[in-house]
Amino acid sequence: MKKLKIFLSVIALFLAFLSTQPVAAQCAMCAANVESSHNAGGTKADGLNKGILVLLAAPYLAAALVGYIWFKRFKRKNTEINMRKEKLNLN
């Protein structure tokens, strides 16, 4: 069952990468302004790229925070279990 889940996950990931299409996420005015500034030696393109990276980091930081809280809350505690030393018959 575990191998099937891994196989289906790999197939889904492969199909996701196979179906990518290039997109133009900027409006025409922003793209033209940044392109003309970059060609003239300006730094608007660098600022736009840094802004995109800052906006991209926020969801990853939020996911990391949720994962850290989940890990801290549900991690196993070091407790001692007193069990009998005899073998158990599970038949």
C-alpha angles and dihedrals in degrees: 000000000000092000090052092053091049091047093050091047091052091048091049091049091048092050091048091055092043094055099052119129128190113253135192104227097177127079115250093251094052092046093050093046094050093044094051091046092049092049090050092052097258127145101229091105091054091050091049092050092049091049091052091051091050091051090046093053095058098073091045092051091048091050091048091051092050090047092050092050091047091049093049093046100045104032117123117263121226100250128157118236116207107212132165116266094226123099119261121232108218098178 
